[in-house]
Amino acid sequence: MRRFVFTLALAGSFIATATPAPRPQTPTAVIPENSQPSTVVVIDAGHGGFDRGGIPRQLVQEKTMNLDVAQRLKAVLTAYGYRVVMTRDSDVFVPLGTRVAIANSYRDAIFVCIHFNAAPRRSANGIETYFYSSQSLPLASAIHYYVAGGAPTPNRGVRRRGFYVLRKTTIPAVLVECGFLTNATEANYAQSSAYQQKLAEEIGRGIRERSLVASTSTANRLAANNTTVPLQPFIDQTHYRDPDLVRSKHRKRSSKSSSKSTSATRKHSSDSDSEKRSSTRKKKSAPAQTEN
């Protein structure tokens, strides 16, 4: 895979060390995309509003980095001639169901989610690209080929996983994890406008050249055709839970618990006030009865 040496004044030189990963699976039964590539791209900048993304005590807000790259990607794709639709174009919270509904409202479009990774282990680093449906693998392969090949960080591979926004979309959909914000080096990269632009350009190139992804039948002829993008092997993680849904359910439970607690407090306060008012009325009414 080609490598692009990226240098930042703030980061200096770097040494990328690959981390062990599970054995990837060989792609099978890929459904090719339409011969007429879609000219509509729905870009989803992950998180937003009260949902910062990442993990507790994370210094760099994921929602901000996601939006920065997404807006740059919009500019890149618009220059290519694509029609771009943003699920959010500012720091607002958009529910997962709404993001999916926006994507599914455009027939023959593609859906690209922009995220950054996080982990308690600060040494965790690298680029990952996720997909779910077989029709999304060519898109995931092309984007990952260029993003991982152009980033100065390890290639963590393509992974199949049932994230809600990937599982519920009816069009080709991918989620790109552009690096770990909990890793000091990658966090520095992510906050650089030059690196954000590089990520946007590589994702845009993957979108533009996704029709060049080789099918399994032509994988053995890649050496003879240097214009072909290799179909990427992938790691199947469909048995994992969607962390966004887990967080969403936790927030709902917390909200309901808080609501019940508040309701109980109000009821107790209301009952106490009623008792006080009742007692006051009784005390006031006693002299009146005596006077009568």
Beta strands, then each sheet from edge to edge (+ up, - down):
strand 1: 40-45
strand 2: 83-86
strand 3: 110-117
strand 4: 127-131
strand 5: 155-160
strand 6: 173-180
strand 7: 234-236
sheet 1: 2+ 1+ 3+ 6+ 4- 5- 7-
end
